[in-house]
Amino acid sequence: MPRSRSSRGQTEPVAALVAVVVMVIALGLYSGFLTDVLGDRTDRSPEASAIDRIWADVSHGGTVAVHRPTGLDDVEPDSLPQGRNVHVEITAVTDGGDREVIATEQFGTDGTPVADPEGPPADGSGIETGVAERPVPVEVAPGDVRGGTLRVEVWAP
């Protein structure tokens, strides 16, 4: 006796819903596991991340205005790598074509400015430092914008 065609290849609706729910839960657990395992991975170094954040803090209208009283005081502690010392320096080109340091600040491991900075570790001191530099426009006086460099040096205590 031939079977009815209406019952072939079909699944109960409850079984299909259970299968979908199991797949959604499995996918959620898998993505949560990957986030935990791979969440801290990044190709960026602490100094590369810090220089972008520091630039966002100190630039106003796309330039660093060193003639204003704020200067590097605008750097937020959250912009700095935690548990690391940071030395920030801004140089600008003078009328004679030389580079002159026009702003410098050192931050401790807690992200606050150091009262009596020693500067970054000297070469050959055995302390490994990371350095990032980027060209920036520097406004040395109202309307006087020159080429400059933002330099960030990061090291562990």
RAGILIN-V938799 format. One record per residue. N is the residue number from 1. PSI is psi in radians with two decimals (NA if undefined). OMEGA is omega in whole degrees, 0 to 359 (none if undefined). BURIAL is b if it has 9 or more other C-alpha atoms within 8 Angstrom, else e. Layout:
# RAGILIN-V938799
n=N psi=PSI omega=OMEGA burial=BURIAL
n=N psi=PSI omega=OMEGA burial=BURIAL
This chain:
# RAGILIN-V938799
n=1 psi=2.21 omega=181 burial=e
n=2 psi=2.52 omega=178 burial=e
n=3 psi=2.80 omega=179 burial=e
n=4 psi=2.41 omega=181 burial=e
n=5 psi=-0.36 omega=184 burial=e
n=6 psi=-0.32 omega=182 burial=e
n=7 psi=-0.01 omega=182 burial=e
n=8 psi=2.39 omega=173 burial=e
n=9 psi=0.32 omega=180 burial=e
n=10 psi=2.68 omega=179 burial=e
n=11 psi=2.65 omega=176 burial=e
n=12 psi=2.48 omega=180 burial=e
n=13 psi=-0.62 omega=181 burial=e
n=14 psi=-0.73 omega=179 burial=e
n=15 psi=-0.68 omega=178 burial=e
n=16 psi=-0.72 omega=178 burial=b
n=17 psi=-0.72 omega=178 burial=e
n=18 psi=-0.74 omega=179 burial=e
n=19 psi=-0.73 omega=179 burial=e
n=20 psi=-0.75 omega=180 burial=e
n=21 psi=-0.74 omega=178 burial=e
n=22 psi=-0.74 omega=179 burial=e
n=23 psi=-0.73 omega=179 burial=e
n=24 psi=-0.74 omega=179 burial=e
n=25 psi=-0.76 omega=180 burial=e
n=26 psi=-0.73 omega=179 burial=e
n=27 psi=-0.70 omega=178 burial=e
n=28 psi=-0.75 omega=178 burial=e
n=29 psi=-0.72 omega=180 burial=e
n=30 psi=-0.79 omega=180 burial=e
n=31 psi=-0.62 omega=176 burial=e
n=32 psi=-0.70 omega=177 burial=e
n=33 psi=-0.79 omega=180 burial=e
n=34 psi=-0.65 omega=178 burial=b
n=35 psi=-0.72 omega=178 burial=e
n=36 psi=-0.73 omega=184 burial=e
n=37 psi=-0.76 omega=186 burial=e
n=38 psi=0.03 omega=185 burial=e
n=39 psi=-0.58 omega=183 burial=e
n=40 psi=0.02 omega=182 burial=e
n=41 psi=2.34 omega=176 burial=e
n=42 psi=2.59 omega=178 burial=e
n=43 psi=-0.12 omega=184 burial=e
n=44 psi=2.45 omega=177 burial=e
n=45 psi=2.84 omega=179 burial=e
n=46 psi=-0.66 omega=181 burial=b
n=47 psi=-0.57 omega=178 burial=b
n=48 psi=-0.71 omega=177 burial=b
n=49 psi=-0.72 omega=182 burial=b
n=50 psi=-0.71 omega=183 burial=b
n=51 psi=-0.64 omega=177 burial=b
n=52 psi=-0.75 omega=180 burial=e
n=53 psi=-0.70 omega=179 burial=b
n=54 psi=-0.74 omega=178 burial=b
n=55 psi=-0.73 omega=178 burial=b
n=56 psi=-0.59 omega=180 burial=e
n=57 psi=-0.75 omega=189 burial=b
n=58 psi=-0.28 omega=182 burial=b
n=59 psi=2.43 omega=177 burial=b
n=60 psi=1.99 omega=182 burial=e
n=61 psi=0.45 omega=177 burial=e
n=62 psi=0.05 omega=178 burial=e
n=63 psi=2.82 omega=171 burial=b
n=64 psi=2.04 omega=181 burial=b
n=65 psi=1.66 omega=184 burial=b
n=66 psi=-0.22 omega=178 burial=b
n=67 psi=-0.23 omega=176 burial=b
n=68 psi=2.66 omega=183 burial=e
n=69 psi=-0.31 omega=184 burial=e
n=70 psi=-0.93 omega=179 burial=e
n=71 psi=-2.16 omega=181 burial=b
n=72 psi=0.03 omega=176 burial=b
n=73 psi=-0.29 omega=181 burial=e
n=74 psi=-0.12 omega=181 burial=e
n=75 psi=2.16 omega=180 burial=b
n=76 psi=2.50 omega=177 burial=b
n=77 psi=-0.54 omega=179 burial=e
n=78 psi=-0.31 omega=180 burial=e
n=79 psi=-0.19 omega=185 burial=b
n=80 psi=2.61 omega=178 burial=b
n=81 psi=2.32 omega=183 burial=b
n=82 psi=2.42 omega=176 burial=e
n=83 psi=0.27 omega=180 burial=e
n=84 psi=2.63 omega=173 burial=b
n=85 psi=2.53 omega=182 burial=b
n=86 psi=2.31 omega=175 burial=b
n=87 psi=2.16 omega=181 burial=b
n=88 psi=2.37 omega=182 burial=b
n=89 psi=2.36 omega=175 burial=b
n=90 psi=2.22 omega=176 burial=b
n=91 psi=2.73 omega=177 burial=b
n=92 psi=2.72 omega=178 burial=b
n=93 psi=2.27 omega=180 burial=b
n=94 psi=3.08 omega=177 burial=e
n=95 psi=-0.56 omega=180 burial=e
n=96 psi=-0.04 omega=179 burial=e
n=97 psi=0.02 omega=179 burial=e
n=98 psi=2.81 omega=175 burial=e
n=99 psi=2.32 omega=181 burial=b
n=100 psi=2.34 omega=176 burial=e
n=101 psi=2.11 omega=183 burial=b
n=102 psi=-0.26 omega=176 burial=b
n=103 psi=2.38 omega=178 burial=b
n=104 psi=2.55 omega=180 burial=b
n=105 psi=2.52 omega=176 burial=b
n=106 psi=2.40 omega=181 burial=b
n=107 psi=2.44 omega=179 burial=b
n=108 psi=-3.08 omega=183 burial=b
n=109 psi=-0.36 omega=178 burial=b
n=110 psi=0.00 omega=177 burial=b
n=111 psi=0.08 omega=179 burial=b
n=112 psi=2.64 omega=179 burial=e
n=113 psi=2.49 omega=179 burial=e
n=114 psi=2.27 omega=183 burial=b
n=115 psi=-0.75 omega=182 burial=e
n=116 psi=1.39 omega=187 burial=e
n=117 psi=2.47 omega=176 burial=e
n=118 psi=-0.19 omega=184 burial=e
n=119 psi=3.05 omega=180 burial=e
n=120 psi=2.77 omega=179 burial=e
n=121 psi=2.51 omega=180 burial=e
n=122 psi=2.69 omega=175 burial=e
n=123 psi=2.43 omega=180 burial=e
n=124 psi=0.09 omega=180 burial=e
n=125 psi=-0.20 omega=181 burial=e
n=126 psi=-0.07 omega=178 burial=e
n=127 psi=2.16 omega=181 burial=e
n=128 psi=2.23 omega=179 burial=e
n=129 psi=2.67 omega=173 burial=b
n=130 psi=2.38 omega=184 burial=b
n=131 psi=2.39 omega=174 burial=b
n=132 psi=2.39 omega=178 burial=b
n=133 psi=2.62 omega=174 burial=b
n=134 psi=2.50 omega=176 burial=e
n=135 psi=2.42 omega=181 burial=e
n=136 psi=2.61 omega=171 burial=b
n=137 psi=2.33 omega=183 burial=b
n=138 psi=2.18 omega=177 burial=b
n=139 psi=1.78 omega=183 burial=b
n=140 psi=-0.39 omega=175 burial=b
n=141 psi=2.80 omega=180 burial=b
n=142 psi=2.09 omega=180 burial=e
n=143 psi=-0.07 omega=181 burial=e
n=144 psi=1.60 omega=182 burial=e
n=145 psi=2.28 omega=182 burial=b
n=146 psi=2.88 omega=175 burial=b
n=147 psi=2.54 omega=179 burial=b
n=148 psi=-3.09 omega=181 burial=b
n=149 psi=2.34 omega=171 burial=b
n=150 psi=2.14 omega=182 burial=b
n=151 psi=2.27 omega=179 burial=b
n=152 psi=2.21 omega=178 burial=b
n=153 psi=2.27 omega=185 burial=b
n=154 psi=2.37 omega=176 burial=b
n=155 psi=2.70 omega=178 burial=b
n=156 psi=2.57 omega=181 burial=b
n=157 psi=NA omega=none burial=e
